[in-house]
């Protein structure tokens, strides 16, 4: 009797075991898209929640997640009110470099850097003058006009300030934490972003770097 005759019926025709499962390229393409959609949904959900819940004025605002960068892209335009009820529109500032700072009164690093921004507004440094005209706009996230004006009066600040109710403009700029500062060129293109407190040295370094990169 041969070896083949000893094998049970169907042994020769039994299916081969499947190879172990391995992730395909599709997974790596789908995951970033899904994460971006979820993050954008969360950003809108945070804003909607604050509008419905009546969150306390002194509580830190919810911050939506935005998985993108604005560096090298046009700065999103906006029109916001100032604490005194006037209107401030970003696109009307074209022709000058803009230092766009996002802040809140409850934020200690924001409070610490305000005198530095005020000094830039009052008397541009040599690095700022090398860029030409430099303007400062401070965007307050989701606080009342009265609270913001009291803060400005306390610190004797006169730099341009705009109110961002609900944090909608902050979310469009991907503000994940405060303070955050954008540097926008005269054509309205975002050239640099600084996360965290600005010091006088850091501000001067950034302005010098921008001036050197834009030198003819």
Biotite code that builds the C-alpha atoms (Angstrom):
import biotite.structure as struc

atoms = struc.array([
    struc.Atom([0.000, 0.000, 0.000], chain_id="A", res_id=1, res_name="UNK", atom_name="CA", element="C"),
    struc.Atom([1.412, 3.376, -1.031], chain_id="A", res_id=2, res_name="UNK", atom_name="CA", element="C"),
    struc.Atom([1.628, 6.477, 1.122], chain_id="A", res_id=3, res_name="UNK", atom_name="CA", element="C"),
    struc.Atom([-1.092, 8.208, -0.899], chain_id="A", res_id=4, res_name="UNK", atom_name="CA", element="C"),
    struc.Atom([-3.481, 5.315, -0.220], chain_id="A", res_id=5, res_name="UNK", atom_name="CA", element="C"),
    struc.Atom([-3.101, 5.814, 3.551], chain_id="A", res_id=6, res_name="UNK", atom_name="CA", element="C"),
    struc.Atom([-4.250, 9.449, 3.480], chain_id="A", res_id=7, res_name="UNK", atom_name="CA", element="C"),
    struc.Atom([-7.874, 10.071, 4.493], chain_id="A", res_id=8, res_name="UNK", atom_name="CA", element="C"),
    struc.Atom([-10.422, 11.028, 1.878], chain_id="A", res_id=9, res_name="UNK", atom_name="CA", element="C"),
    struc.Atom([-10.293, 14.744, 0.930], chain_id="A", res_id=10, res_name="UNK", atom_name="CA", element="C"),
    struc.Atom([-6.864, 15.333, 2.499], chain_id="A", res_id=11, res_name="UNK", atom_name="CA", element="C"),
    struc.Atom([-5.330, 16.146, -0.837], chain_id="A", res_id=12, res_name="UNK", atom_name="CA", element="C"),
    struc.Atom([-8.114, 18.615, -1.658], chain_id="A", res_id=13, res_name="UNK", atom_name="CA", element="C"),
    struc.Atom([-8.296, 20.378, 1.756], chain_id="A", res_id=14, res_name="UNK", atom_name="CA", element="C"),
    struc.Atom([-8.084, 24.227, 1.480], chain_id="A", res_id=15, res_name="UNK", atom_name="CA", element="C"),
    struc.Atom([-4.806, 25.888, 2.244], chain_id="A", res_id=16, res_name="UNK", atom_name="CA", element="C"),
    struc.Atom([-4.676, 28.065, 5.393], chain_id="A", res_id=17, res_name="UNK", atom_name="CA", element="C"),
    struc.Atom([-5.192, 31.812, 4.813], chain_id="A", res_id=18, res_name="UNK", atom_name="CA", element="C"),
    struc.Atom([-2.089, 34.014, 5.154], chain_id="A", res_id=19, res_name="UNK", atom_name="CA", element="C"),
    struc.Atom([-2.015, 36.251, 8.240], chain_id="A", res_id=20, res_name="UNK", atom_name="CA", element="C"),
    struc.Atom([-3.925, 39.545, 7.899], chain_id="A", res_id=21, res_name="UNK", atom_name="CA", element="C"),
    struc.Atom([-1.819, 42.590, 7.148], chain_id="A", res_id=22, res_name="UNK", atom_name="CA", element="C"),
    struc.Atom([-3.039, 46.217, 7.118], chain_id="A", res_id=23, res_name="UNK", atom_name="CA", element="C"),
    struc.Atom([-3.380, 47.622, 3.636], chain_id="A", res_id=24, res_name="UNK", atom_name="CA", element="C"),
    struc.Atom([-2.447, 51.026, 2.309], chain_id="A", res_id=25, res_name="UNK", atom_name="CA", element="C"),
    struc.Atom([-6.111, 52.026, 2.384], chain_id="A", res_id=26, res_name="UNK", atom_name="CA", element="C"),
    struc.Atom([-6.067, 52.174, 6.182], chain_id="A", res_id=27, res_name="UNK", atom_name="CA", element="C"),
    struc.Atom([-3.296, 54.757, 6.163], chain_id="A", res_id=28, res_name="UNK", atom_name="CA", element="C"),
    struc.Atom([-5.246, 56.833, 3.646], chain_id="A", res_id=29, res_name="UNK", atom_name="CA", element="C"),
    struc.Atom([-8.558, 56.658, 5.504], chain_id="A", res_id=30, res_name="UNK", atom_name="CA", element="C"),
    struc.Atom([-7.328, 57.364, 9.036], chain_id="A", res_id=31, res_name="UNK", atom_name="CA", element="C"),
    struc.Atom([-6.097, 60.979, 8.476], chain_id="A", res_id=32, res_name="UNK", atom_name="CA", element="C"),
    struc.Atom([-9.318, 61.850, 6.638], chain_id="A", res_id=33, res_name="UNK", atom_name="CA", element="C"),
    struc.Atom([-11.451, 60.414, 9.435], chain_id="A", res_id=34, res_name="UNK", atom_name="CA", element="C"),
    struc.Atom([-9.409, 62.250, 12.078], chain_id="A", res_id=35, res_name="UNK", atom_name="CA", element="C"),
    struc.Atom([-9.812, 65.563, 10.244], chain_id="A", res_id=36, res_name="UNK", atom_name="CA", element="C"),
    struc.Atom([-13.593, 65.120, 9.957], chain_id="A", res_id=37, res_name="UNK", atom_name="CA", element="C"),
    struc.Atom([-13.919, 64.284, 13.649], chain_id="A", res_id=38, res_name="UNK", atom_name="CA", element="C"),
    struc.Atom([-11.746, 67.272, 14.644], chain_id="A", res_id=39, res_name="UNK", atom_name="CA", element="C"),
    struc.Atom([-13.812, 69.699, 12.574], chain_id="A", res_id=40, res_name="UNK", atom_name="CA", element="C"),
    struc.Atom([-17.015, 68.277, 14.060], chain_id="A", res_id=41, res_name="UNK", atom_name="CA", element="C"),
    struc.Atom([-15.612, 68.766, 17.559], chain_id="A", res_id=42, res_name="UNK", atom_name="CA", element="C"),
    struc.Atom([-14.739, 72.393, 16.829], chain_id="A", res_id=43, res_name="UNK", atom_name="CA", element="C"),
    struc.Atom([-18.325, 73.183, 15.855], chain_id="A", res_id=44, res_name="UNK", atom_name="CA", element="C"),
    struc.Atom([-19.666, 71.156, 18.778], chain_id="A", res_id=45, res_name="UNK", atom_name="CA", element="C"),
    struc.Atom([-17.602, 73.134, 21.290], chain_id="A", res_id=46, res_name="UNK", atom_name="CA", element="C"),
    struc.Atom([-18.878, 76.453, 19.950], chain_id="A", res_id=47, res_name="UNK", atom_name="CA", element="C"),
    struc.Atom([-22.481, 75.244, 19.907], chain_id="A", res_id=48, res_name="UNK", atom_name="CA", element="C"),
    struc.Atom([-22.173, 73.884, 23.449], chain_id="A", res_id=49, res_name="UNK", atom_name="CA", element="C"),
    struc.Atom([-20.965, 77.207, 24.834], chain_id="A", res_id=50, res_name="UNK", atom_name="CA", element="C"),
    struc.Atom([-23.803, 79.084, 23.148], chain_id="A", res_id=51, res_name="UNK", atom_name="CA", element="C"),
    struc.Atom([-26.409, 76.773, 24.691], chain_id="A", res_id=52, res_name="UNK", atom_name="CA", element="C"),
    struc.Atom([-24.914, 76.226, 28.125], chain_id="A", res_id=53, res_name="UNK", atom_name="CA", element="C"),
    struc.Atom([-24.254, 79.873, 29.018], chain_id="A", res_id=54, res_name="UNK", atom_name="CA", element="C"),
    struc.Atom([-20.717, 79.174, 30.218], chain_id="A", res_id=55, res_name="UNK", atom_name="CA", element="C"),
    struc.Atom([-19.415, 81.501, 32.967], chain_id="A", res_id=56, res_name="UNK", atom_name="CA", element="C"),
    struc.Atom([-17.522, 84.606, 31.851], chain_id="A", res_id=57, res_name="UNK", atom_name="CA", element="C"),
    struc.Atom([-14.509, 83.729, 33.997], chain_id="A", res_id=58, res_name="UNK", atom_name="CA", element="C"),
    struc.Atom([-14.168, 80.136, 32.769], chain_id="A", res_id=59, res_name="UNK", atom_name="CA", element="C"),
    struc.Atom([-11.519, 79.274, 30.162], chain_id="A", res_id=60, res_name="UNK", atom_name="CA", element="C"),
    struc.Atom([-13.206, 78.979, 26.759], chain_id="A", res_id=61, res_name="UNK", atom_name="CA", element="C"),
    struc.Atom([-13.468, 75.649, 24.995], chain_id="A", res_id=62, res_name="UNK", atom_name="CA", element="C"),
    struc.Atom([-11.002, 75.341, 22.137], chain_id="A", res_id=63, res_name="UNK", atom_name="CA", element="C"),
    struc.Atom([-11.828, 73.434, 18.968], chain_id="A", res_id=64, res_name="UNK", atom_name="CA", element="C"),
    struc.Atom([-9.233, 71.278, 17.228], chain_id="A", res_id=65, res_name="UNK", atom_name="CA", element="C"),
    struc.Atom([-8.147, 72.221, 13.738], chain_id="A", res_id=66, res_name="UNK", atom_name="CA", element="C"),
    struc.Atom([-5.714, 69.819, 12.009], chain_id="A", res_id=67, res_name="UNK", atom_name="CA", element="C"),
    struc.Atom([-4.150, 72.242, 9.554], chain_id="A", res_id=68, res_name="UNK", atom_name="CA", element="C"),
    struc.Atom([-1.539, 74.964, 9.259], chain_id="A", res_id=69, res_name="UNK", atom_name="CA", element="C"),
    struc.Atom([-2.009, 78.427, 7.804], chain_id="A", res_id=70, res_name="UNK", atom_name="CA", element="C"),
    struc.Atom([1.684, 79.083, 7.137], chain_id="A", res_id=71, res_name="UNK", atom_name="CA", element="C"),
    struc.Atom([2.056, 80.188, 3.531], chain_id="A", res_id=72, res_name="UNK", atom_name="CA", element="C"),
    struc.Atom([-1.709, 80.571, 3.068], chain_id="A", res_id=73, res_name="UNK", atom_name="CA", element="C"),
    struc.Atom([-3.957, 83.663, 2.999], chain_id="A", res_id=74, res_name="UNK", atom_name="CA", element="C"),
    struc.Atom([-5.018, 84.705, 6.480], chain_id="A", res_id=75, res_name="UNK", atom_name="CA", element="C"),
    struc.Atom([-8.759, 84.065, 6.950], chain_id="A", res_id=76, res_name="UNK", atom_name="CA", element="C"),
    struc.Atom([-10.560, 87.382, 6.780], chain_id="A", res_id=77, res_name="UNK", atom_name="CA", element="C"),
    struc.Atom([-12.856, 88.516, 9.571], chain_id="A", res_id=78, res_name="UNK", atom_name="CA", element="C"),
    struc.Atom([-14.793, 91.505, 10.782], chain_id="A", res_id=79, res_name="UNK", atom_name="CA", element="C"),
    struc.Atom([-15.105, 91.873, 14.560], chain_id="A", res_id=80, res_name="UNK", atom_name="CA", element="C"),
    struc.Atom([-16.266, 94.539, 16.972], chain_id="A", res_id=81, res_name="UNK", atom_name="CA", element="C"),
    struc.Atom([-13.958, 96.377, 19.335], chain_id="A", res_id=82, res_name="UNK", atom_name="CA", element="C"),
    struc.Atom([-14.817, 96.788, 23.042], chain_id="A", res_id=83, res_name="UNK", atom_name="CA", element="C"),
    struc.Atom([-16.095, 100.293, 22.203], chain_id="A", res_id=84, res_name="UNK", atom_name="CA", element="C"),
    struc.Atom([-18.428, 99.012, 19.492], chain_id="A", res_id=85, res_name="UNK", atom_name="CA", element="C"),
    struc.Atom([-16.382, 99.974, 16.458], chain_id="A", res_id=86, res_name="UNK", atom_name="CA", element="C"),
    struc.Atom([-15.652, 97.575, 13.596], chain_id="A", res_id=87, res_name="UNK", atom_name="CA", element="C"),
    struc.Atom([-12.278, 96.040, 12.721], chain_id="A", res_id=88, res_name="UNK", atom_name="CA", element="C"),
    struc.Atom([-11.782, 94.103, 9.474], chain_id="A", res_id=89, res_name="UNK", atom_name="CA", element="C"),
    struc.Atom([-8.575, 92.204, 8.749], chain_id="A", res_id=90, res_name="UNK", atom_name="CA", element="C"),
    struc.Atom([-8.540, 92.764, 4.965], chain_id="A", res_id=91, res_name="UNK", atom_name="CA", element="C"),
    struc.Atom([-8.560, 96.535, 5.516], chain_id="A", res_id=92, res_name="UNK", atom_name="CA", element="C"),
    struc.Atom([-5.085, 96.227, 7.081], chain_id="A", res_id=93, res_name="UNK", atom_name="CA", element="C"),
    struc.Atom([-3.420, 95.147, 3.806], chain_id="A", res_id=94, res_name="UNK", atom_name="CA", element="C"),
    struc.Atom([-0.201, 96.927, 2.975], chain_id="A", res_id=95, res_name="UNK", atom_name="CA", element="C"),
    struc.Atom([1.272, 96.508, 6.457], chain_id="A", res_id=96, res_name="UNK", atom_name="CA", element="C"),
    struc.Atom([2.747, 93.622, 8.402], chain_id="A", res_id=97, res_name="UNK", atom_name="CA", element="C"),
    struc.Atom([0.324, 92.401, 11.055], chain_id="A", res_id=98, res_name="UNK", atom_name="CA", element="C"),
    struc.Atom([1.071, 90.868, 14.423], chain_id="A", res_id=99, res_name="UNK", atom_name="CA", element="C"),
    struc.Atom([-2.197, 89.050, 15.172], chain_id="A", res_id=100, res_name="UNK", atom_name="CA", element="C"),
    struc.Atom([-2.337, 87.979, 18.800], chain_id="A", res_id=101, res_name="UNK", atom_name="CA", element="C"),
    struc.Atom([-5.014, 85.711, 20.328], chain_id="A", res_id=102, res_name="UNK", atom_name="CA", element="C"),
    struc.Atom([-5.482, 86.162, 24.083], chain_id="A", res_id=103, res_name="UNK", atom_name="CA", element="C"),
    struc.Atom([-7.839, 86.285, 27.084], chain_id="A", res_id=104, res_name="UNK", atom_name="CA", element="C"),
    struc.Atom([-7.893, 88.238, 30.343], chain_id="A", res_id=105, res_name="UNK", atom_name="CA", element="C"),
    struc.Atom([-7.766, 85.057, 32.468], chain_id="A", res_id=106, res_name="UNK", atom_name="CA", element="C"),
    struc.Atom([-4.518, 83.917, 30.772], chain_id="A", res_id=107, res_name="UNK", atom_name="CA", element="C"),
    struc.Atom([-1.361, 84.872, 32.797], chain_id="A", res_id=108, res_name="UNK", atom_name="CA", element="C"),
    struc.Atom([1.057, 84.564, 29.817], chain_id="A", res_id=109, res_name="UNK", atom_name="CA", element="C"),
    struc.Atom([-1.269, 86.802, 27.804], chain_id="A", res_id=110, res_name="UNK", atom_name="CA", element="C"),
    struc.Atom([-1.164, 89.424, 30.532], chain_id="A", res_id=111, res_name="UNK", atom_name="CA", element="C"),
    struc.Atom([2.645, 89.216, 30.675], chain_id="A", res_id=112, res_name="UNK", atom_name="CA", element="C"),
    struc.Atom([3.129, 89.794, 26.941], chain_id="A", res_id=113, res_name="UNK", atom_name="CA", element="C"),
    struc.Atom([0.628, 92.652, 26.563], chain_id="A", res_id=114, res_name="UNK", atom_name="CA", element="C"),
    struc.Atom([3.121, 95.408, 27.496], chain_id="A", res_id=115, res_name="UNK", atom_name="CA", element="C"),
    struc.Atom([5.488, 94.038, 24.826], chain_id="A", res_id=116, res_name="UNK", atom_name="CA", element="C"),
    struc.Atom([2.778, 94.226, 22.176], chain_id="A", res_id=117, res_name="UNK", atom_name="CA", element="C"),
    struc.Atom([1.818, 97.694, 23.382], chain_id="A", res_id=118, res_name="UNK", atom_name="CA", element="C"),
    struc.Atom([5.446, 98.811, 23.021], chain_id="A", res_id=119, res_name="UNK", atom_name="CA", element="C"),
    struc.Atom([5.526, 97.467, 19.455], chain_id="A", res_id=120, res_name="UNK", atom_name="CA", element="C"),
    struc.Atom([2.327, 99.402, 18.731], chain_id="A", res_id=121, res_name="UNK", atom_name="CA", element="C"),
    struc.Atom([3.660, 102.644, 20.270], chain_id="A", res_id=122, res_name="UNK", atom_name="CA", element="C"),
    struc.Atom([7.267, 102.637, 19.111], chain_id="A", res_id=123, res_name="UNK", atom_name="CA", element="C"),
    struc.Atom([8.379, 100.008, 16.553], chain_id="A", res_id=124, res_name="UNK", atom_name="CA", element="C"),
    struc.Atom([11.863, 98.654, 17.146], chain_id="A", res_id=125, res_name="UNK", atom_name="CA", element="C"),
    struc.Atom([14.649, 98.655, 14.574], chain_id="A", res_id=126, res_name="UNK", atom_name="CA", element="C"),
    struc.Atom([13.699, 95.116, 13.530], chain_id="A", res_id=127, res_name="UNK", atom_name="CA", element="C"),
    struc.Atom([10.084, 96.183, 13.058], chain_id="A", res_id=128, res_name="UNK", atom_name="CA", element="C"),
    struc.Atom([11.074, 99.268, 11.051], chain_id="A", res_id=129, res_name="UNK", atom_name="CA", element="C"),
    struc.Atom([13.107, 97.022, 8.744], chain_id="A", res_id=130, res_name="UNK", atom_name="CA", element="C"),
    struc.Atom([9.833, 95.384, 7.742], chain_id="A", res_id=131, res_name="UNK", atom_name="CA", element="C"),
    struc.Atom([8.128, 98.701, 7.074], chain_id="A", res_id=132, res_name="UNK", atom_name="CA", element="C"),
    struc.Atom([4.762, 99.362, 8.703], chain_id="A", res_id=133, res_name="UNK", atom_name="CA", element="C"),
    struc.Atom([3.940, 96.885, 11.473], chain_id="A", res_id=134, res_name="UNK", atom_name="CA", element="C"),
    struc.Atom([0.534, 96.852, 13.184], chain_id="A", res_id=135, res_name="UNK", atom_name="CA", element="C"),
    struc.Atom([-0.718, 94.903, 16.166], chain_id="A", res_id=136, res_name="UNK", atom_name="CA", element="C"),
    struc.Atom([-4.216, 93.465, 16.530], chain_id="A", res_id=137, res_name="UNK", atom_name="CA", element="C"),
    struc.Atom([-5.134, 91.605, 19.727], chain_id="A", res_id=138, res_name="UNK", atom_name="CA", element="C"),
    struc.Atom([-8.088, 89.213, 19.365], chain_id="A", res_id=139, res_name="UNK", atom_name="CA", element="C"),
    struc.Atom([-9.796, 88.456, 22.667], chain_id="A", res_id=140, res_name="UNK", atom_name="CA", element="C"),
    struc.Atom([-11.398, 85.031, 22.798], chain_id="A", res_id=141, res_name="UNK", atom_name="CA", element="C"),
    struc.Atom([-14.993, 84.869, 23.996], chain_id="A", res_id=142, res_name="UNK", atom_name="CA", element="C"),
    struc.Atom([-15.151, 87.496, 26.754], chain_id="A", res_id=143, res_name="UNK", atom_name="CA", element="C"),
    struc.Atom([-17.510, 90.425, 27.248], chain_id="A", res_id=144, res_name="UNK", atom_name="CA", element="C"),
    struc.Atom([-16.704, 93.930, 26.096], chain_id="A", res_id=145, res_name="UNK", atom_name="CA", element="C"),
    struc.Atom([-16.924, 95.166, 29.692], chain_id="A", res_id=146, res_name="UNK", atom_name="CA", element="C"),
    struc.Atom([-14.410, 92.585, 30.974], chain_id="A", res_id=147, res_name="UNK", atom_name="CA", element="C"),
    struc.Atom([-11.987, 93.309, 28.150], chain_id="A", res_id=148, res_name="UNK", atom_name="CA", element="C"),
    struc.Atom([-12.247, 97.095, 28.516], chain_id="A", res_id=149, res_name="UNK", atom_name="CA", element="C"),
    struc.Atom([-11.634, 96.824, 32.266], chain_id="A", res_id=150, res_name="UNK", atom_name="CA", element="C"),
    struc.Atom([-8.489, 94.798, 31.543], chain_id="A", res_id=151, res_name="UNK", atom_name="CA", element="C"),
    struc.Atom([-7.270, 97.356, 28.997], chain_id="A", res_id=152, res_name="UNK", atom_name="CA", element="C"),
    struc.Atom([-7.901, 100.229, 31.401], chain_id="A", res_id=153, res_name="UNK", atom_name="CA", element="C"),
    struc.Atom([-6.064, 98.408, 34.212], chain_id="A", res_id=154, res_name="UNK", atom_name="CA", element="C"),
    struc.Atom([-2.924, 97.875, 32.124], chain_id="A", res_id=155, res_name="UNK", atom_name="CA", element="C"),
    struc.Atom([-3.289, 101.213, 30.297], chain_id="A", res_id=156, res_name="UNK", atom_name="CA", element="C"),
    struc.Atom([-3.362, 99.506, 26.898], chain_id="A", res_id=157, res_name="UNK", atom_name="CA", element="C"),
    struc.Atom([-4.345, 101.323, 23.719], chain_id="A", res_id=158, res_name="UNK", atom_name="CA", element="C"),
    struc.Atom([-3.399, 98.808, 21.027], chain_id="A", res_id=159, res_name="UNK", atom_name="CA", element="C"),
    struc.Atom([-6.210, 97.698, 18.672], chain_id="A", res_id=160, res_name="UNK", atom_name="CA", element="C"),
    struc.Atom([-8.369, 94.976, 20.274], chain_id="A", res_id=161, res_name="UNK", atom_name="CA", element="C"),
    struc.Atom([-11.221, 92.986, 18.740], chain_id="A", res_id=162, res_name="UNK", atom_name="CA", element="C"),
    struc.Atom([-13.754, 90.693, 20.392], chain_id="A", res_id=163, res_name="UNK", atom_name="CA", element="C"),
    struc.Atom([-14.190, 87.101, 19.178], chain_id="A", res_id=164, res_name="UNK", atom_name="CA", element="C"),
    struc.Atom([-17.509, 85.915, 20.675], chain_id="A", res_id=165, res_name="UNK", atom_name="CA", element="C"),
    struc.Atom([-17.794, 82.136, 20.701], chain_id="A", res_id=166, res_name="UNK", atom_name="CA", element="C"),
    struc.Atom([-14.177, 81.812, 19.542], chain_id="A", res_id=167, res_name="UNK", atom_name="CA", element="C"),
    struc.Atom([-15.206, 81.339, 15.910], chain_id="A", res_id=168, res_name="UNK", atom_name="CA", element="C"),
    struc.Atom([-12.304, 83.321, 14.454], chain_id="A", res_id=169, res_name="UNK", atom_name="CA", element="C"),
    struc.Atom([-9.899, 81.670, 16.894], chain_id="A", res_id=170, res_name="UNK", atom_name="CA", element="C"),
    struc.Atom([-11.056, 78.263, 15.668], chain_id="A", res_id=171, res_name="UNK", atom_name="CA", element="C"),
    struc.Atom([-10.518, 79.292, 12.046], chain_id="A", res_id=172, res_name="UNK", atom_name="CA", element="C"),
    struc.Atom([-6.938, 80.153, 12.946], chain_id="A", res_id=173, res_name="UNK", atom_name="CA", element="C"),
    struc.Atom([-6.360, 76.826, 14.696], chain_id="A", res_id=174, res_name="UNK", atom_name="CA", element="C"),
    struc.Atom([-5.896, 78.361, 18.133], chain_id="A", res_id=175, res_name="UNK", atom_name="CA", element="C"),
    struc.Atom([-5.400, 75.351, 20.404], chain_id="A", res_id=176, res_name="UNK", atom_name="CA", element="C"),
    struc.Atom([-4.020, 77.287, 23.382], chain_id="A", res_id=177, res_name="UNK", atom_name="CA", element="C"),
    struc.Atom([-3.521, 80.870, 24.485], chain_id="A", res_id=178, res_name="UNK", atom_name="CA", element="C"),
    struc.Atom([-1.645, 82.993, 23.762], chain_id="A", res_id=179, res_name="UNK", atom_name="CA", element="C"),
    struc.Atom([-0.920, 82.414, 20.090], chain_id="A", res_id=180, res_name="UNK", atom_name="CA", element="C"),
    struc.Atom([0.473, 84.958, 17.638], chain_id="A", res_id=181, res_name="UNK", atom_name="CA", element="C"),
    struc.Atom([0.475, 85.063, 13.838], chain_id="A", res_id=182, res_name="UNK", atom_name="CA", element="C"),
    struc.Atom([2.679, 87.239, 11.646], chain_id="A", res_id=183, res_name="UNK", atom_name="CA", element="C"),
    struc.Atom([0.986, 88.221, 8.379], chain_id="A", res_id=184, res_name="UNK", atom_name="CA", element="C"),
    struc.Atom([2.716, 89.945, 5.474], chain_id="A", res_id=185, res_name="UNK", atom_name="CA", element="C"),
    struc.Atom([1.389, 93.025, 3.586], chain_id="A", res_id=186, res_name="UNK", atom_name="CA", element="C"),
    struc.Atom([-0.264, 90.789, 0.963], chain_id="A", res_id=187, res_name="UNK", atom_name="CA", element="C"),
    struc.Atom([-2.259, 88.986, 3.654], chain_id="A", res_id=188, res_name="UNK", atom_name="CA", element="C"),
    struc.Atom([-0.192, 85.778, 3.677], chain_id="A", res_id=189, res_name="UNK", atom_name="CA", element="C"),
    struc.Atom([0.607, 84.070, 6.984], chain_id="A", res_id=190, res_name="UNK", atom_name="CA", element="C"),
    struc.Atom([4.388, 83.868, 7.364], chain_id="A", res_id=191, res_name="UNK", atom_name="CA", element="C"),
    struc.Atom([4.959, 82.732, 10.940], chain_id="A", res_id=192, res_name="UNK", atom_name="CA", element="C"),
    struc.Atom([3.135, 81.430, 14.011], chain_id="A", res_id=193, res_name="UNK", atom_name="CA", element="C"),
    struc.Atom([4.323, 81.596, 17.606], chain_id="A", res_id=194, res_name="UNK", atom_name="CA", element="C"),
    struc.Atom([2.652, 79.404, 20.242], chain_id="A", res_id=195, res_name="UNK", atom_name="CA", element="C"),
    struc.Atom([2.925, 80.582, 23.831], chain_id="A", res_id=196, res_name="UNK", atom_name="CA", element="C"),
    struc.Atom([4.115, 83.767, 25.529], chain_id="A", res_id=197, res_name="UNK", atom_name="CA", element="C"),
    struc.Atom([6.076, 86.273, 23.523], chain_id="A", res_id=198, res_name="UNK", atom_name="CA", element="C"),
    struc.Atom([9.101, 87.834, 25.159], chain_id="A", res_id=199, res_name="UNK", atom_name="CA", element="C"),
    struc.Atom([10.799, 90.958, 23.872], chain_id="A", res_id=200, res_name="UNK", atom_name="CA", element="C"),
    struc.Atom([13.747, 88.852, 22.699], chain_id="A", res_id=201, res_name="UNK", atom_name="CA", element="C"),
    struc.Atom([11.547, 86.318, 20.895], chain_id="A", res_id=202, res_name="UNK", atom_name="CA", element="C"),
    struc.Atom([9.573, 89.078, 19.203], chain_id="A", res_id=203, res_name="UNK", atom_name="CA", element="C"),
    struc.Atom([12.748, 90.802, 18.003], chain_id="A", res_id=204, res_name="UNK", atom_name="CA", element="C"),
    struc.Atom([14.194, 87.514, 16.728], chain_id="A", res_id=205, res_name="UNK", atom_name="CA", element="C"),
    struc.Atom([11.021, 86.805, 14.778], chain_id="A", res_id=206, res_name="UNK", atom_name="CA", element="C"),
    struc.Atom([10.863, 90.291, 13.259], chain_id="A", res_id=207, res_name="UNK", atom_name="CA", element="C"),
    struc.Atom([14.538, 90.139, 12.250], chain_id="A", res_id=208, res_name="UNK", atom_name="CA", element="C"),
    struc.Atom([14.038, 86.719, 10.660], chain_id="A", res_id=209, res_name="UNK", atom_name="CA", element="C"),
    struc.Atom([11.026, 87.947, 8.700], chain_id="A", res_id=210, res_name="UNK", atom_name="CA", element="C"),
    struc.Atom([12.909, 91.048, 7.589], chain_id="A", res_id=211, res_name="UNK", atom_name="CA", element="C"),
    struc.Atom([15.895, 89.028, 6.369], chain_id="A", res_id=212, res_name="UNK", atom_name="CA", element="C"),
    struc.Atom([13.722, 86.535, 4.509], chain_id="A", res_id=213, res_name="UNK", atom_name="CA", element="C"),
    struc.Atom([11.935, 89.391, 2.717], chain_id="A", res_id=214, res_name="UNK", atom_name="CA", element="C"),
    struc.Atom([15.048, 91.368, 1.840], chain_id="A", res_id=215, res_name="UNK", atom_name="CA", element="C"),
    struc.Atom([15.515, 91.876, -1.926], chain_id="A", res_id=216, res_name="UNK", atom_name="CA", element="C"),
])
